[in-house]
Amino acid sequence: MQNAYITQIGKFLPGDPIGNDQMEDYLGRVGDRPSRVKSRILKSNGIQQRYYALDRQQQTTVTNSQMAAAAVRDLVQRADLDPQTIDLLACGTTWPDLLVPGFASMVHGELSELSPLEAVSNQGVCCAGVASLNYATAQVQLGKRQNAIAVASELASRLFKHSRFEAEDAIQAGQSLSFDVEFLRWMLSDGAGALLVQNRPAAQGISLRIDWIESVSHANAYPVCMYAGVDSPDTLKGWMDYPSYEAAARQGVINLRQNIRLLDQVIRLGIEGWLRLIERGRVRPEEIDWLLCHYSSHFFRGQIVDLLTKAGCMIPEEKWFTNLYTRGNTGCASIYLMLEELFQSGKLQPGQTIFCFVPESGRFTTAYMKLTVVEGAVRSVSLPAAVPMQVPAEAVDASTVSADLLRRLALVWLEFERQLRSLPMIRRLHRGEFTLDDYKALLRNLRPQVVEGARWIARAASNMTDFRLRSTFIGHAQDEHRDFQMLERNYVSVGGDLEEIVNAEKNLGSEALSAFIFHQASRENPVDLVGSMFMIEGLGNQLAGQWATLIQQTLGLTKEQVSFLAYHSANDESHIAKLDAILNAEWMTEAIADRIVKTAQVTARLYVLQLEEIR
């Protein structure tokens, strides 16, 4: 296949930039009252200004398709391109102007200077723009198109005009706007970007070679996060199911909403995919010169940094580029507008590598792109396949092995966490459908593992020849040996019978997990059990506290009745620190690291089976 290059980028931003203190002048005040949460949301997202295709009377100044067309015209002018030679228009947006026809047809209709061409619409959320670029790229690589344009455009502001909400029954009754709606009101803004994709670099200046684009949906395992047109994403009673459009509007069904409680999962899934790309040799963090990450709020930047740092894959923040704070969150157009500003900045140099990361909260999709800066027209050649870097064994020091080990374990953990969320019991917990019987079943099935935790750790310690490791394991066993008593007290406090939980049989997953770990602990120098401890302690540190809070809220329990899970959320943090010291030890080798990762993978799979067996 041929190469594909982004040879020019255009943009359109409506009107003048709007500061935080002006937002309600354009969107209006719901019920003529100033927002009570606006300042808190703006402080969290860090956005200082944005653009609206609205005037102060809340009238639309330019449509979504007109913004997209304006971005195309800006591109055509910059590229000095004959518009009649454009042979593909791939357009992405979240909310088009019309239900029918498609968005691309409406954009094409605004561009009378273009000739008849193929027009493709991609409707989604933040990844819709990447989907459009992916299609345009594939058509150029296949040789079917010569001058393809990908466009991404968003006009969110008109969804948040005060008049949209004041007709709702809830607002008429004096209630405040729901937080899931108001959150987006202070998050989203308007704008459009357009990319020219050709099979050779521009004759002058720089171009961006598209090395690859990947998009992954996790909708099969995750619920709806950002939505409009339903009263609830759980029931999926759509706006078309109401007796009239007015009835749907009065219930707020047409409002754009976001379940903010799921947003951290969007980031974690995105990082998991990122680590998989590293595992496959498609991304090498040390070779990235520019990271363009579409995070919707500054708040999530910290989460990304934390996850990448823990995985040993952090790209220095001086290599990050974003314009979130000055152009706002423009949804699927954000990555286009970031690329446009960087492309026109004069900062890019031939040979530099750009990595783009776009997580989408609609129903958990993530997109990635790798671009290389090139200069001048060069002969089009086929892209080489990604070949993992081969490093002589003697050249690999312990720090390199430890960094690689941390990344691989982080990937195992993120996959484990994702699998847990798809289990029926955990899904009920996150949906607020968890019952008291569920809680008792969870405690009953966790008890055998908790009882045996100190025992297998002590057995592993007795088989260690290294005194320091033996001491660490023994100390860990001492911390764990009475935890089951707290679990039993929680069980009895919610109406369970002590004899029942003490005599409960292990389920199939518990039997398998116990047999595997005791087998490993009985071997000489079972240092690989650090992998098991990483997974089990990680669950305690990162998930147990969340579960305790959700269980307490759903069932109306006291803190003392969920103390076992809550205790592990804080206590296991110190255990994780001790594990980190082992994972970064100077004696770490590739062979030991491989054993640790495999044991972590087996432990994760059997732990999932243990919870999967709880009905």
N, C-alpha and C positions, 0 to 999 in steps of 0.2 A: 504494500500500500504506500501511497504518497504520504509525505509529511503534511501537517497542517499548521499554519501560523496565524496568530493574531497580529495583523499588520497595522491596525489603527483602532482607536477607541473614541467614541463620542458620548456625550452626556446631555441631560437636560434637568435642571433644577428650577422649579417654578417660583417666581417672585423673589423677594429678598429674604435673607435668613431671619428666622424668628427666634428670639431669645425665650428663656424659660418664663420670664415675667409677662410675655405677650401671648402665651398659648391660649389662655381663656378668652382673649380678645377675638381670636379667630374661631375657636371651637365653641365658645359660649359657655355659660354657667348653667348647669342642670338645676332646674327649679330656682334659678336666679340666686343660687348659693355657691360660694367658692368651694372648691374641692378641699376635703380634709386630709386626703392622702397624697395629693399631687407632689408636695415638697419632699415627702419621704421617698416616693418612687423615683423622682428626679435625682435625689441625692445618691440613690443606689445605682441608677443606670449611668450617671456621669455625663449625660448628654447636655451640652450647653446651648446648642442651636440646631434648628432643623428647617425644612422647607414645607410649605403647605400650598396646594393648588386651590386655596380658598381665600376669599377676602374677609373683611371684618363683619360682613353681613351674612357669613356662612354660605356664600354663593360660590359654586365651582368656577374657577377661572380658566381651567384647561382640563380636558378629559384625560383619562388614562391612555387611550389610544393616541391622542394628540401628543402627549408627553413622549411616548415611545417613538412616534414619527419624528418629533423634534430631535431626539437623540440620534436617530438614523441620519437626519439631515446634517447634524453637526459632524458626524463621522464622515459622511460623503464629502463634505467640504474640506475637512482636514486631510483626507486621503487623496483629494483631487481625483475622485473616481467618477466615471460616467455612470449615473444611476441606472441607465438602460442595461448595463452589463451585470447588474445584481440578479442572481438566479435562484436565491433561496432566502426566505424570511422566516426565521424560527423565533417565536415570541413567547415569553413566560410572564405570568402575573399570578397574584393570589385572587384578586377580585376584579374581573373585567367590567367594562362599562355596561355590557349587555349580557343577558343570559344566552342568547342566540343572535347572531352567529358567533363563531370563534373569535378570540381576541386577535389572532394574527390577521384574519380577514379584515377586521376593523382597522388595524394599523396599516395594512396594505391600502385600504380605501382612503386613508389620509395622505398617502404618498402617490399622488397622480403622476409624478415624474418617473416612477418605476414602470417597468414593462410587466406583462403577465409572468408570473413565477410561481414556484411552490411556496405555499404558506402553511406553517405548522404551529399549532397552539399547544402550549404546555401550561396547565393550570395546577397549582399546588400551593406551597408556601415558600419558604426560603430557598429550597432547592430547585424551584421551577426555572430559574435563570440558568443554572448549571445544566439542567436537562435540555434546554434549548441550545446551549453551546455544545453539548455532547452530540446532539443530533447534527448540528451544522458541521462539526468537526468530522464526524463519520462520513458524511456525504462528500466532503472535500477529500478525505483520505481515500475513499473509494473511486475518486475521479468522476463522480456524477455531477459535482458542482464546482464552479471556479471562483465565484465571488459570493460567499454566503454571509449573511448577517444574522447574528443572534442578538436578541433584544430582551431586556428585563425591565419591567416598569411596575411601579406600585403607586396607587392613589388611595391611601388609607384614611386620610384626614376627614373625608366626607362621611365616613362610617361613624365618626365620633362627634358630629354636630349635636349640640344640646337638644335640638328638636327631635332627634332620633329617639331620645329616651323619655321625653316629657309626656308622650302619649301612652306610656306603659302604665298598666294598672298599679304596679308596685310604687312607681314614682308618684302617681296621683294620690296614693294612699299615704304619702309622706315618708316612704322608705327611701334610704340612700341607694345610690347605684351600687350594684354588686361589685366586689373587689376584682373578680375575674374579668369584668368588663372595663372597669375604670383603670386597671393596671395597664391595659393596652392603649388606653386613651393618651397616656403620657409617655408611651414607648415608641409609637410608630410615626413615620413621616413619609413624604412623597419624593419621588425622583425616578429617573430612568437612565439606563446606560445601553450602549450598543457596541458590539464587537464585530469587526470585519475579519473573516476567516478565509485565507487563501492558501494555495499549495506551494507558495514560495514566499520568502521574506520580502518586505518592502524594498524598493530600489535604494532608498536613502533612509538613514536613521535606524532605529532599533525595531525589532519585531519579537514576538514571544512564540517560540516553538511549543506546541502543545504535546508534551511527552505522553501524557495519559490523563484520562478522567474516569473516576469511579463514583458510583452512587449506590447506596445500600439502604433498603427499607427494612425496618423491624416491625412493621405493622402487624405481622402474624402473631407477635408475642406481647405487644404493648397496646394500651388503650389510646383513645383519642386525647390529645393534649390541647391543641388549638383548633377551634371549630366555630362554625356559624350555621344557622338553619335548623338546629334541633333544640328541644327544650332541655335535654340531658344527653350526653354522649353514651350513657348506659342504656337508656330506653330507645334512643334513636328515633323518637317521634319527630318527623321532619315538618318543616314549615308548610309543605304541600299537603300534609295530613290534617291541617286545621280547616275549619269550615270556610274561612276567608283569609285573605292576606292581612286584613286589619286585625283579625283575632290573633294571628301569629305575632304581629308586631306588638300588640298590647301585652303579650306574655314575654316579650323580649327575646323571642326565639331567633330573630334575624340578627341579633347582636353578635359581633365577633368577640369570642371569649378565649381565655387561656387558663388552664388548670396549672397554676404556678407551682403546685406541690409536686408536679412531675418534671419540672424543668431541669433539675440536677441530673435526672436520668438521661436526658437528651445529651448533656455534656459527657457523661460517663460512657454512653454508647459510642459517641464520636471519638473519644480517646481510645476505646477498645479497637475500633476500626483503624485508627492511626497506628497503633502498636502492631496490628496485623500487617499493615503495609511495610513496616520496618522489618518484621519477621520474614516477609517474602522478598526483602531486598529492594523494594520499590522506592523506599524513602530511607535516606541516611541523614539523621539529624545534623551531623557535623558538616554536611555538604549544603545545607539550606542557607541561602543568603537573605531571603525575605520570607517571612511568614505572614500571610494574610488570613486572619481568622475572623469569621463573621460571628461574633458573640453579640447578643442583643442588648446586653447590659454590662457595664464595667464590673458588676458583681461577679459575673461568670468568668471573667478573666482570671481572677484569683483561684477559682476552682480548677481551671485548665492548667495554670502554673503549678498548683499543688499536685495534681495527678501526674503531670509529666515529670516533675521533680522526683516524686516517689518512684516512678518507673525508670529513672535514670536517662530520660530522653528529652530533657528540657532544652529548648532552643532559646539562647539568650534573648532577653526582652529587647535589647537594642536592635535586634533583627525583625521585630514585630512592626507591622504597619497597619494602621487603622485610621479611619476618619469618622468613626462613630460619634465622636464628641462634637464635631462641627457640621456633619451632614445628617446625623440621626440614623435611626434604624429604618432603612428603606426595604426591608424584606428581601425578596429575591433579587432586587437591584443592588443590594449592598455590595456584593462581591464585585459587580461590574464597576460601581463607582469607586471602590477602593483601587481596582486595577487601573482605572482611568487616571486617577490622581497620581498614582505611583508612576504610571507610564509617561505622563506628561511632566513629571517633576525634574527630570534630568539626573536622577539618582541611580538609575539602572545602568549597569555596565555589561557588555557582551560576556557571556560565559556564566553569569550569575543564575542561580536557581531560585524559583519562586514556588512555594508550597501553599496551596489554598485549602482551607478547611471550613466547610459550611454545614453546621448542624441545623436540622429543621425540626420544629416542635409539633407540626401538624399531627402526624402520627409516627414520629420517630424515624426520620430518614436522615442520612448523612452523606454528603458529597465531598470528594477530594479532587484536587487537580495539581499536577506538577508541570511547571512551565520553565523553559530555559530562554534567557535573553540572547538573541543573535543580532548581528549587524550586517546590513547590506544584503543584496540578492546573492544567494548561493545555490548551487545545484541541489535539486530536491533528491534526497536519498531516503531509503527505508529506515525506520526506527529500529535500532538494535534491541534485542530482548534484554530484560534486566538480568544481569549475572551477579549473584552474590559475591562479595569481595572475599577472596581467599587469603587468609593470613597464616603464615607459617606458625606451627605450634609453639616454637621457641620464642616467637615474637609477642605472644599473648601474655601480658602480665596479669597479676591478680586483680588489679583495679579494673582492667578491661573486662575480665571474666565476671566480676561482681556487678558491673554496670549492666552487662548483658543479662545476667541472672535476674536482676531487679526488674528489667523490662519484661522478661519472659514470665516472671511470677505475677507482675501487674496484669499482663494479658490473661493469664489463667484466672486471676481474681475477678476481673471485669466480666469474663465469660461466665464464671460461676455465679456472680451476682445477677446477671441477666437471666440465667437459667432458673435461679431461685424465684425471681419475680413472676415467672410464667407458671409456677406451681399453683394448683387450685386454691390451697389454703392461703398462700401469700397473696394471691390476687384478691381473695375475699377480704383479707386484712386491709389492703390498700383501697378497696372499694367501700369500706365501712360495713361489710356484710359479715364480719367475723363474729362468731357466737361464743358463749361461755364454754360450750362443749368443744369447740375448736381449740380454745385456750388450754383446757384440761388435756385434750389429746396431744397438743404440742408438748406440754410439760411431761406427760407420761412417756412420750417417745424420745425426748431428749435425755431423760434421766440416766439410762444405761451408759450413754456416751460420757456424761458428766461424771458418773461414778468411776468409770474406768479410765478417765483422763489421767489422773495422778498415777494410776498403776502402770499404764504403758510408758509414761514418761520416766517413771522410776526404773522400769525394766530397761529402757533404752539407756539410761544413765549408767546402769551396772555393766552394760556392754561397751561403754566408751573407754578407749585407751588413753584419750587425751584428758588430762585432769581438769583443764579449764571448761571443756565441754561437759564433762561429768558434773562439775559443780553447778554449771548453769542449769542443766536439766533437773538436778536434784532440787535446786531452789524453786524452779518452776513447779515441780511436783508438790512441794510444800504449800505453794500458793493455791493449788487447785484442790487439795484433798478433802476439803469440807464444803465445797460449793454445792454439792448435791443436797445438803441439808437445807440450804436456803430455798432451793427449788421445791423441795417437799413442803416447806412451810407455805409457799405460795399456792401450791396445789390444795392443801387442806383449807387455806383461807378463802378459797372460792367454792367450797362445798365438796371437794374431792376427799376420798377416803385414803388415809395413809397406807393401810395394808394393800389397797388396790394398786397404788403406784409402785410400792416396793416390790410387789410380786408380778408386775406387768411383764409380759414377754417382749423380747426384742422383735421389732419388725424385720423384714428381709434386708432392708438397707442398713439397719443398725447391726445386724449379724455380719453382713459383708464388710462394713467399715471396721468393726471391732476385730474381725479375723485378719484383715489386711494390716492394720496398724500394729497389732500384737506380733504378727509374723515379722514385720519390718523391725520392731523393737528388739526381737530375739536374735537378730543378726549382729555380727561383729561391726563395731563402729557405725551404728545406724544414724549417721549425721543427716541422711536424706529425710528423716522425720521432721527436720526443720520445715520442709515443704508442707507437711500435715499441720504443724503448729501455725505456720503462716496463714493457712486457709481458715482454721478453726478460730484462732485468736483474732484474725481479721474480721470474721463474722461477728464475734463478740464486740469488737471495738467499733465497727462501722455500721452494723445492722441491728444488733440487739437493742441498743438504745432507741432507735427508730421504732422497732417493733413494740417495745415497752410503752412508748408514748401513744402509739396508735391503739394498742390493746386497752390501755387505761381510758383513753377518750371514748372508744367505741363501746366498751362494756361498763363505763362509769365506775371503774375500780379506783382504789387508793394506790398511792405510790408503794406502800408496803406489799401490796398484792402482786406487783410486777417487779419486785426488787431484784430478783435473780437476773432478769434480762438487763435492767437498768444498771446494776452493779458492774456487769461485764463491759458495758459501754465505756466506763471510765477506767476500770481496773486493768483491762487488757491492753491499754495504751502503753503501760510500762513494759508489758511482755513483748509488744511489738518492737520497742526500742532495743531490747536484748536480742531479738531475732535479727534486727538490722545489723547489729555488731557482728553476728555470726556470718551473715550474708556478705559482709564487707571485709571478712578476715583475710589476712595476708596469705593464708595457706589455701585459699579457694582455688580450685582448678576446674577446667572445663568438664572433666569426668564427674567430679563431685556435683557441680552445678547441674549437669544433665540428670543425675539421680534425684536431686532435690526437686527439679521441675516435674519429673515424671511422678514422683510421690505426691506432689501437690495436685497434679491432674487427676490421679486416681482417687485421692481423698475428696476432691471436689465432686467428682462423679458419684461416689458412694454416698456423700453427704446429701446430695440432691435426691438420690434414691431413697435415703432414709426419710426425708420429708415428703417425698412423692408417695410413700406408702401410707401416710396419714390421711385417712378418708374423712 
